[in-house]
Structure formats: C-alpha cells, structure tokens
Amino acid sequence: MAKFKQYLQRIFAYLLFRLRAKSLKGHGIHSPFVFHLVTEVLQKHPDEHSLHTIEQLRDKLSLDKRTIQLNDLGAGNWKNTPRVKEILKKSVSSSKKCRFFFQISKELNPNQIIELGTSLGLSALTFAVACPHAQVITVEGSAELANIAIENFKKIGVSNIDLKIGSFDDLLPKIIPLIKQPFIAYIDGNHRYNSTLKYFNVFVEQLDCQSCIIIDDIHWSKDMEKAWNAICQHSKSTICLDFYEFGIVFYRKNTAKTSYSIHY
C-alpha cells in the first residue's frame, strides 16, 4: 500500500510539474541567466564521442548479472544482493540526465565537482569527461558498489576522479575544507528530508556566484518535495530550477528570488 501511495504521489507530482513547466524555447522565462541556460546551453548538442563511450558502457552494464552485497546507507529500499543491471535500471542517472550534467558542467567549467552517491559511476564519468581539468570527488557508502565503479572508471580511462568509500557524514567534514570554487555539488544517494537538507546546508555555505548545487530526485517522495521547498527558501537559493528528476540551485548577488519548472 505504501508503494502504491508513493506511485500515485509521483504521478500527481509529474502532472503538476507539466502544468507549470516552461519549454526549452524560453517562453515565459524573464531571467536573462535562466533564458541563456535554457535556450543556448541546454539546446547545444554535446560532444557525441565523449558521451558515446559512456553510453556503450551503460549498454554493457544493462546485461551484467553479477550480484553484489549492497550496504545501502540511504533510503533506496534495496534488497541485500541486487544484480548490477538492476542497480543500473533503478538508481543510475539516465542518459538524458547525464547529458544535462555534461552540458551544465561544460558551461560552468568548475574547478571541482563533488558527488554524494557514486553508484556505478556513470554520472561521475560524465562530469570527468566534460571537465577533464576539474577534480571530481565522488563518495559511495557501499564498498562492493564502489569497486564496480572503479572498474568502470578504468574502462573509460579517466584519471581525474577521486572515489572515497564511506558514509557522507563521516567524509564530508574532510572534503568541505578542500573545496575549490567554482564547484558543482551533486547530492544523490540519501533521499531523506533531514539528510538532504543537512548536505545542502553544508554546501550552500561554500556557494559562490559561479557554482551550483544539484539535488537529485526532488519529486521522489513527499519528504523530498518538502526538502526541495525548504531548499528554495534559503537566502542563497536565488535561482531554483525544477527539472522534475532533479533540481538545481544558483546563487546570484543583487538578484530577486526566482524559480522555474523546466521540461528538459
């Protein structure tokens, strides 16, 4: 019954999102920054070769029947020994989402990208190939899952990813003092209200006008929608963009608070 209620909640959330969402043509978007992001950055065709190798890896993982002992520290509702292909289907960033990550990181050109929730490593790989001169720090709570991600990093041949194994709470205090601005923070892997807000509040203290924070699965549950709404109320959340599967927060000085739902 609980899963059915969550399913209905997601349907309702999506229908409401579509009613509000602006298109990539930019109609009704009055912020020059957001208009540029939507009509130019997100409509560019990314380097197909860079993404093609990652998508080939995705295809291979979709056939991977290996089971792993999963130490799920978030709210993923996993069984203890899922197959790799099941993890790919349920918790790995989609091709569409990875294309967004590629485009936005190319545009912002950060010095550092911090990801909470590595999973199989496809989003970390996307950030790494989009910004080969940036340091990508990614954190994974499950050691066996992290080992598969490391395998995938070697297959693509990237050298700018630093994967750390452990809980977010244990590792963040060591990571935050090393943040290099501008940065992108991608919060994934723990879909609880308190945890999402806690991690956002850690990163928002470091947020400058060239950085951004991405929060995954903002409509995954009522808890996550509540967290997203609270995030949008923060004083430094001057521009909040809801792409349904994820939200993104920018800080701009001397800018009135604005928010948009955008169908990507």
ChimeraX attribute file (.defattr): number of C-alpha atoms within 10 A of each C-alpha:
attribute: neighborCount
match mode: 1-to-1
recipient: residues
	/A:1	6
	/A:2	7
	/A:3	8
	/A:4	9
	/A:5	11
	/A:6	14
	/A:7	14
	/A:8	12
	/A:9	16
	/A:10	16
	/A:11	13
	/A:12	12
	/A:13	17
	/A:14	15
	/A:15	12
	/A:16	11
	/A:17	18
	/A:18	14
	/A:19	9
	/A:20	13
	/A:21	18
	/A:22	19
	/A:23	16
	/A:24	17
	/A:25	12
	/A:26	17
	/A:27	10
	/A:28	11
	/A:29	19
	/A:30	10
	/A:31	16
	/A:32	9
	/A:33	11
	/A:34	19
	/A:35	17
	/A:36	14
	/A:37	17
	/A:38	21
	/A:39	15
	/A:40	14
	/A:41	17
	/A:42	19
	/A:43	15
	/A:44	10
	/A:45	10
	/A:46	16
	/A:47	13
	/A:48	10
	/A:49	9
	/A:50	15
	/A:51	19
	/A:52	11
	/A:53	13
	/A:54	23
	/A:55	17
	/A:56	10
	/A:57	15
	/A:58	21
	/A:59	13
	/A:60	11
	/A:61	20
	/A:62	15
	/A:63	13
	/A:64	14
	/A:65	12
	/A:66	12
	/A:67	15
	/A:68	17
	/A:69	14
	/A:70	17
	/A:71	16
	/A:72	18
	/A:73	16
	/A:74	17
	/A:75	10
	/A:76	13
	/A:77	8
	/A:78	14
	/A:79	11
	/A:80	12
	/A:81	12
	/A:82	15
	/A:83	19
	/A:84	20
	/A:85	19
	/A:86	18
	/A:87	18
	/A:88	20
	/A:89	13
	/A:90	11
	/A:91	15
	/A:92	20
	/A:93	21
	/A:94	17
	/A:95	16
	/A:96	10
	/A:97	17
	/A:98	21
	/A:99	22
	/A:100	18
	/A:101	22
	/A:102	24
	/A:103	23
	/A:104	19
	/A:105	23
	/A:106	17
	/A:107	14
	/A:108	15
	/A:109	20
	/A:110	22
	/A:111	18
	/A:112	23
	/A:113	28
	/A:114	25
	/A:115	21
	/A:116	24
	/A:117	27
	/A:118	27
	/A:119	27
	/A:120	26
	/A:121	25
	/A:122	23
	/A:123	24
	/A:124	31
	/A:125	27
	/A:126	23
	/A:127	28
	/A:128	24
	/A:129	23
	/A:130	23
	/A:131	22
	/A:132	18
	/A:133	14
	/A:134	20
	/A:135	21
	/A:136	25
	/A:137	21
	/A:138	23
	/A:139	25
	/A:140	28
	/A:141	22
	/A:142	20
	/A:143	16
	/A:144	17
	/A:145	22
	/A:146	23
	/A:147	17
	/A:148	16
	/A:149	21
	/A:150	17
	/A:151	13
	/A:152	20
	/A:153	22
	/A:154	11
	/A:155	12
	/A:156	14
	/A:157	11
	/A:158	13
	/A:159	14
	/A:160	20
	/A:161	22
	/A:162	14
	/A:163	20
	/A:164	18
	/A:165	20
	/A:166	16
	/A:167	17
	/A:168	21
	/A:169	11
	/A:170	10
	/A:171	15
	/A:172	17
	/A:173	11
	/A:174	10
	/A:175	14
	/A:176	14
	/A:177	9
	/A:178	9
	/A:179	18
	/A:180	15
	/A:181	16
	/A:182	18
	/A:183	26
	/A:184	29
	/A:185	25
	/A:186	26
	/A:187	22
	/A:188	23
	/A:189	26
	/A:190	21
	/A:191	21
	/A:192	19
	/A:193	17
	/A:194	14
	/A:195	17
	/A:196	22
	/A:197	17
	/A:198	13
	/A:199	20
	/A:200	21
	/A:201	14
	/A:202	13
	/A:203	20
	/A:204	21
	/A:205	10
	/A:206	16
	/A:207	23
	/A:208	16
	/A:209	12
	/A:210	15
	/A:211	24
	/A:212	26
	/A:213	23
	/A:214	21
	/A:215	26
	/A:216	23
	/A:217	20
	/A:218	25
	/A:219	25
	/A:220	19
	/A:221	19
	/A:222	16
	/A:223	16
	/A:224	22
	/A:225	16
	/A:226	16
	/A:227	23
	/A:228	25
	/A:229	13
	/A:230	13
	/A:231	21
	/A:232	20
	/A:233	12
	/A:234	12
	/A:235	10
	/A:236	19
	/A:237	22
	/A:238	19
	/A:239	21
	/A:240	24
	/A:241	18
	/A:242	21
	/A:243	21
	/A:244	20
	/A:245	16
	/A:246	19
	/A:247	23
	/A:248	21
	/A:249	24
	/A:250	19
	/A:251	21
	/A:252	18
	/A:253	9
	/A:254	7
	/A:255	10
	/A:256	9
	/A:257	16
	/A:258	15
	/A:259	16
	/A:260	18
	/A:261	18
	/A:262	20
	/A:263	15
	/A:264	17
